[in-house]
Structures are given as structure tokens and as C-alpha cells.
Amino acid sequence: MGKKLILAGFLAMAGLAVQGADKPASIKLCFDNVEVYPWVVEGRDGLNIVQLKIAAQKVGVKIEFVRTPWARCLDDLGKGNMDGAFAASFKTDRLAVGFYPGASDKADATKYMMMDGYSLYKAKGSNINFDGKTIANLTSAVGAQQGYSIVDQLKGMGVRVDDGTRSADDTLRKLLAGRLQAVALQTLEGDNSIQQAEFAGKVEKVSTPLVEKPYYLMLSKQFVGKNADFAKELWNAVAAARESPEYKKAVSSFK
């Protein structure tokens, strides 16, 4: 009887050890080292960081944030050097490097971090337009940031793309220099950039957006393999943080 109790106690302790191993003390998340207003900004927490800190507090984990070029961030995710990457729109080729929340072959649309999209920006008075399907009066390349999902969408439309820049502002500078007819930028970032003195009154947005879509926290396959239950808990916490009063207050007061 005593041996049975000892064995039962050992098994219970082993079970607790396994359960504890499924919740790491800290996680390492990478994100783009280029400012994307209001999600990632210089010198303070952008809204992505605010949201993830709220989620981390809820699940009781510390986050190490690592800024790195986006292409390298995704590469490190695939290699397991990073536990997660944010904020990523859904692309099927990214399924090779990590998991989105939800099923293994798609993303759960309720578990997104934020909604954003892409719009076209053109020189003031330009006749470039977009009708929801095609870009009218385009005779040269459209500028876009290197590694961003809009590049594939534009190429799928038969548009020649110049993605030789990393930042929104550098892309807009090529537009004003006459090297591009239009640029495709994340909408909130683009709207913020064209209000700056350098571009104000010289650049305008095409009214119809190129696309609007959700962005997610991706987790590496290695991390999910070791922490499957916690991964679900974290994704749920991210979605809950998005709707929390604390986060909504941060959004409303963010400038």
C-alpha cells in the first residue's frame, strides 16, 4: 500500500512537472525594426507592444522584444531562434516558418492583433487611381517596402514593384524624386507620414484601399511543439487584450 502511495505521488509530481514545462517563464518575440505608426514607434511603446504587455501580464509570462529586419525576423522564427513574430498578415508561404492562431493551414480571424491594410499614395495632382481591381494610368513601378506582403499582391495584379527601400519615408522620397508613380504603404503609417512637413501638400492618398486585413502574432513550430496549451492561452490573451479597457484607452489617447 505504501509503495502504491509513493508511486501515485511520484506520478502526480511528474504530471505537475510536465504541466509546468508547458508554460515558459519568458518568451522571445521579434518585430520589424522599421517604424510602422502607430503599431511600432521610435522611443516609446507602440500599440503592438502595449497590447502584448497586457496579454503577457494576463498569462504570467515575461516577453523579450527583439527589433530586427522583418525578413530576418521571419527567418529566425522558422529556425526556432525566436518564439514568435509580430505583426504578420496571413500568407500561405509563411506557414512553412510558423503557426498562426487557429488551424494549421489558416488563421482564426477572431484572434488577430490589429486590423490594418495598404493604400496607394501618389504625388499631388497625379492621375494615378485604383478602382478596387486595377491601378489606372500606371506606366512604371509602384514602390513598396522590402519583405512586406503587399509586394506579392501587387505582382499578382501584374504590377512592377520597386521594393528596394525599408522605410515608408524613404519610399515616399523616391516618389517625390520622380522615380516612382505611386507607392503602396500600410495605411495608418502612410497617413501619418504624409502629414510630416517633408511630404505635406506634396503627396496624397488614393481613396480606395488596396487591401484591409488582420495581423497576427505568429509562433514558431518549435515553440508550439513544446508549449501547445500555452500557445493557445497566449493567442487567446492577445485577442482579449485587444478588447480590454486598458488597451482601448491606450488607442484613444495615442498620438
SVG drawing of the C-alpha trace seen along z (x, -y; Angstrom):
<svg xmlns="http://www.w3.org/2000/svg" viewBox="-14 -72 32 74">
<polyline fill="none" stroke="black" stroke-width="0.4" points="0.0,0.0 2.8,-2.4 4.6,-1.6 1.4,-2.4 1.0,-5.8 4.7,-6.6 4.2,-5.7 1.0,-7.7 2.7,-10.7 5.6,-10.4 3.3,-10.2 1.3,-13.3 4.6,-15.2 5.7,-14.2 2.3,-15.3 2.8,-18.7 6.3,-19.0 5.0,-18.4 2.2,-20.9 4.7,-23.4 7.0,-22.9 4.1,-23.8 4.3,-27.4 7.7,-29.0 8.9,-31.8 9.7,-34.0 9.4,-34.2 11.3,-35.9 9.3,-37.8 10.8,-39.7 9.2,-42.5 10.2,-44.9 12.9,-47.4 11.3,-50.0 8.7,-52.3 5.1,-51.4 2.9,-54.0 1.0,-53.5 1.9,-49.9 5.7,-50.2 7.2,-53.7 10.6,-55.0 11.4,-55.9 8.2,-54.5 5.9,-51.5 3.7,-51.4 0.3,-49.8 1.6,-46.3 3.9,-46.4 1.1,-47.8 -1.2,-45.0 1.4,-42.2 2.4,-43.5 -1.2,-43.4 -1.5,-39.8 1.8,-38.8 0.6,-40.1 -2.6,-38.1 -0.9,-34.8 2.0,-35.4 5.0,-35.4 7.8,-37.8 8.5,-38.9 11.8,-39.8 11.2,-42.1 13.7,-41.9 13.8,-44.5 15.2,-43.2 14.6,-43.5 11.3,-41.8 12.8,-39.2 15.3,-38.2 12.6,-38.1 10.6,-35.5 13.8,-33.6 14.7,-33.4 11.1,-32.3 11.5,-29.4 14.8,-28.4 13.3,-28.5 15.6,-31.3 12.5,-33.3 9.4,-32.0 7.2,-34.4 7.0,-37.2 4.5,-40.1 2.5,-41.5 2.1,-39.2 -0.6,-39.2 -1.7,-35.8 0.3,-34.4 0.3,-30.7 4.1,-30.6 4.6,-31.8 3.0,-28.5 6.4,-27.0 8.0,-29.0 5.4,-29.1 1.8,-28.9 -1.0,-31.4 -3.7,-31.1 -6.2,-28.6 -5.9,-25.6 -2.5,-24.7 -3.5,-25.8 -5.3,-29.1 -5.7,-31.8 -8.5,-32.2 -10.0,-35.6 -11.1,-36.3 -7.5,-36.1 -6.0,-39.0 -3.8,-41.6 -5.0,-44.5 -6.6,-45.5 -4.7,-47.5 -4.2,-47.5 -2.4,-49.1 -3.2,-52.1 -1.7,-53.8 0.0,-57.2 0.8,-59.4 2.2,-62.8 -0.3,-65.6 -2.4,-66.0 -1.3,-62.7 -3.9,-60.9 -3.0,-57.5 -6.1,-55.8 -7.4,-52.5 -10.8,-51.1 -10.6,-48.1 -9.1,-45.8 -6.6,-47.7 -4.3,-50.7 -5.2,-53.2 -2.7,-55.3 0.3,-53.4 3.3,-53.2 6.2,-52.4 6.9,-50.7 5.0,-51.0 7.2,-51.4 6.8,-49.2 8.8,-48.2 11.1,-45.2 9.6,-42.0 6.0,-43.3 3.0,-41.2 1.7,-43.9 4.6,-43.1 3.1,-39.8 -0.3,-41.3 0.9,-44.0 2.9,-41.4 -0.3,-39.3 -2.0,-42.3 0.7,-42.4 2.3,-45.5 6.1,-46.0 7.3,-46.6 10.3,-48.5 10.9,-47.2 14.4,-48.5 13.6,-50.5 13.0,-49.6 11.0,-52.6 7.8,-54.3 9.6,-57.7 12.3,-56.5 9.7,-55.1 7.9,-58.4 11.2,-60.2 11.6,-58.1 8.1,-59.1 8.8,-62.8 12.1,-62.3 10.1,-61.1 11.5,-57.6 8.0,-56.1 4.5,-56.9 2.9,-55.6 3.8,-53.8 1.9,-51.2 2.2,-51.7 0.4,-50.4 -2.5,-52.8 -2.1,-54.1 1.7,-54.5 1.2,-56.2 -1.4,-58.5 0.9,-59.6 3.9,-60.0 2.2,-62.3 1.3,-64.7 5.0,-65.3 6.4,-68.7 8.6,-66.9 5.6,-65.4 2.6,-67.6 0.9,-69.1 3.1,-67.1 1.6,-63.6 -2.0,-62.4 -3.7,-59.1 -5.8,-57.3 -9.2,-56.9 -9.8,-53.2 -7.5,-51.0 -5.5,-48.2 -6.5,-45.8 -7.7,-45.7 -6.8,-42.7 -6.0,-41.4 -2.5,-41.0 -1.4,-38.2 1.1,-37.0 2.8,-34.0 4.6,-31.4 7.4,-29.1 6.7,-25.5 9.4,-24.6 7.7,-26.7 4.2,-25.4 5.6,-21.8 6.8,-22.3 4.1,-24.6 0.9,-23.7 -1.5,-24.6 0.3,-27.7 0.4,-28.8 -3.4,-28.7 -3.6,-30.6 -1.3,-33.3 -3.2,-33.7 -6.5,-34.0 -4.9,-36.6 -3.7,-38.7 -7.3,-38.7 -8.7,-39.6 -6.1,-42.4 -7.3,-43.9 -10.8,-44.3 -9.6,-45.3 -10.5,-48.8 -6.7,-49.3 -5.8,-48.8 -8.8,-50.8 -7.7,-53.7 -4.2,-53.5 -5.6,-53.5 -7.8,-56.5 -5.1,-58.6 -2.2,-57.5 -0.7,-60.3"/>
</svg>
